[in-house]
Amino acid sequence: MSGIISVIVPVYNTELYLRECIESLIGQTICNYEIILIDDGSEDDSNNICDYYSSIYKNIHTFHKKNGGLSSARNMGIGKARGDYIAFVDSDDIVAPNFLEELYCNAIRHDADIVQTAFFRISANGKKVGGIVGKSHTIIDGKTCLERLAEGQDIGYAVIWNKLYRKELWKNISFPQGRIHEDMFVNYKLYDRAQKVILLPYGLYGYRIRPDSITMTMNQNDNLDFWEALIRREHFL
């Protein structure tokens, strides 16, 4: 399926926000994309919401699995993806209507391996919090991104969800199952493979801040994952 974008959405107990997330993806300004909903054993109504949307829209595909965590769900999504490009959207977040179009058109125009956009934060009730993060506009290589990632210049380099990736970059790369800070275990490997990266200054991704999210409820053992990911990255560099 040449040219198609596969948008992977891991879902677990986000019924309060899931419809808004999916609706923002349905309303994209391009047509050549599929939405892959991975229900990771949700215990609320999220699984039914996923089934509802996939029964109506031909480009939405729902897969149900036993709960295995965010990494497990994303890995399954990568395995199901049929497109040449992959994007990740968390099920409690939202995207702008031109999110995919801007990322894809820049990827094609510049033959880029990764296109990375700025983002904004939203509260649990959907209100914008603060300004736009990561308002760079340039073309760089993956090694420069690695340097900026290591220097901690911008959280936008560390996360997975504000980017479009050429699928080929993911060959033999997967998220570590059972880990928190899973993005930190893989992003540096992807930058290392990227010949060209486009940075866009537009706030096209809305990252939701929730008091009950994984990030906000981490314990001491979860923080150990952060340090292990950091050490692995330093050894790699």
N, C-alpha and C positions, 0 to 999 in steps of 0.2 A: 504494500500500500504506500507507494512513493509519495513523499511530501507530507504525509499525515502526521499530526502531533498526538501523542498519547499523554493525557493528563491523568496522573495517578493520585487518587484521593483515598488515603487510609481512614477508615471510619471506626470509631469506638465510643459509644455512649455520648454522642454529641447531638441528640435529637433537638435541642434548643436552638442550635445554630446551623444544622445540616442543610435545611431547606434554603436558607439564605446563601450558603456556599454554593450549592448546586445551581440555584437560579442565576447566580453571578457567572457561572461557567456556561450555562445554557445561552445566556445573552451575549456571547462573544460576537465580534464583528467579522469573523471569518468562519468558514464552514468545514475546512479539512482537518477535523480533530475528533478524537474519541475521548470519552470520559470513563475511566476505569475506577469503579467504586469497590474497594476491598473492605467488606464488613468483617472486622476482626473479632467476631464473637460478641457483638454488642448485646447488652442486657436490657436496654431500653427500646424505644421504638425506631431506632436508627435503621435496623435491618429492613423494616417495613417501608420506611421512607426511601431507601435505596431501591427496593423492588418496585415501588410505585413509579419512580422516575425512569427506571430502565424499561418498564412496560410501555411507556409513552414515547420515549425518544430512542430512535434506532442507534444513535451514536453513544448511548450510555449503556455500559455493561457492568452488571453487579456480580461479584463473587463473594460467597460466604465461606468463612473458615473458622476453625477453632481459635480462640484467643491466644495470640503468641507475641503480642507487642507491636509497637510501631515499626520496628525494623523488619519484622516478619511480614507485615502487611505490605510495606513498600517493596520488599524483595519479590513478593508474589505479583505485585503490580508490574514490576519490571519484566517478569517472565511472561505476563499476559500482553504486554505492550506490542502493538503491531506497527507502530509508526517509525519514522526516521528520526524523530525528535521526541524527547521526554521532558515533561514538566511535572512538578510535584505541588499539590495544593493541600494544605491541612484542612480537615473537615469543619473546623470552627472559624476559618478565615474566609475572606472574600477577595475577589479580583475585579479590576476595572474592566469595562466592556471591551477595550482594545488591548488588554493584557497579552493575549496570544498573538494578535496581529502584529503588534510592535516587536515582540520577541522573534517571531518567525520571519517577518520581512527583513529584519536586520541580520538574522542568521543567513538568509539566502543572499541578500545584497552583498554582504561582506565575506561570505563563505566562512562563517564563524563556527567554532565548536561549542562555545558557551555564550549566551546573551544574558546579561544580569541587569535587573532593574532596581531602582530605588523603591522603598516601601514606606508605608505609614502605619501607625498603630491605632487600633480601635479598642474601646472598652467592651465589657461584657454586653452592654446594651447597644453597641454599635456606633457609639459616638467617637469621632476622631480625637486622638490624644497626642498632643505635640505636633511637631513638623515632620517633613519628609526626611528619611534617613538614606544616605548614600547617593547624593545628587551629582555623581560624576558623569561625564559624557566624553568618552574616549574609546579608542581601540588599542588594546594592549595584548601582550602574550601571557600564557599561563604562568610562566616563571615570575613575572611581575606580580601577578595575583598571589602567588605563593609567598612572595616577600611581604606583601601587604597583609596577608592572612597571618603570617608569623609575627608581624609587628602589631597586630590587633588594631589596625587602622579603622575598621568598619565592620560591624556585626554582619553586614550584607555579604561579606566574603565567607563567613563561617557557616551560614545556613544553606539549606537545600532548596527552599521553596520560592525564592525570588529569581529563578533562572530557567532558561531553556537549554537543554543539553542535546548535543548530537548523540544518538543512541549508541553509536560505536564506542564512545568513551567508556561505557559501562561494562564492556567485555571483561569478565573475570573480576568484577568489583561488585560487592554487595554490602548491605548494612549489617553490622554485627548484632546478632539476635540477643535479646535480654539485656541490652545496654541502654543507658540514658546518654544524652549528648551524641546520639548516633551520627549526626551530620559531621561532627568533628573527626570521625573515624574514616570518612570517605572523601570529603571535599578536596583535601590536598592532593589526593591521588588523581582526581579528575582534572584539577588545574595543571598538574604535571604533564598530563597527556594533551592538553589543549594548546594548539598552535596560535589560535586567535580568540580573544575574548572581547565582547562589546559591552561597555557599561552605559546604561541609559539613565538619564536624570529624572525620569518621570516616576511619580508615585503610583505604580500600577498594582501593587499588592497590599492588601490590608491584613495586618497581623493582629489577631485578637489577644488581648491580655485578660486572662481569667484567673480568679483566685484559686480555682480548683484544678488548674492545668498541671501537667506533669512537671513543667519547669518551676511552677510556684510551690509545689509540694514535695520537692526533693529532700531526701534524708542524707545522712553522712555517707552511706554506702554509694548513693547515686553520685555524690561529688567525687568519689574515687574513680568513677568512669571518666569524669572530666579530666582528671590528672593523667589517667592512663592514655586517653586519646591524645593529650598534649605531648606526653613523652614519646608515643609512637610517631607522632608527626615530626618531632625534633630529631628523632633517630633517622627518619626517612629523609629529612632535609640534609 
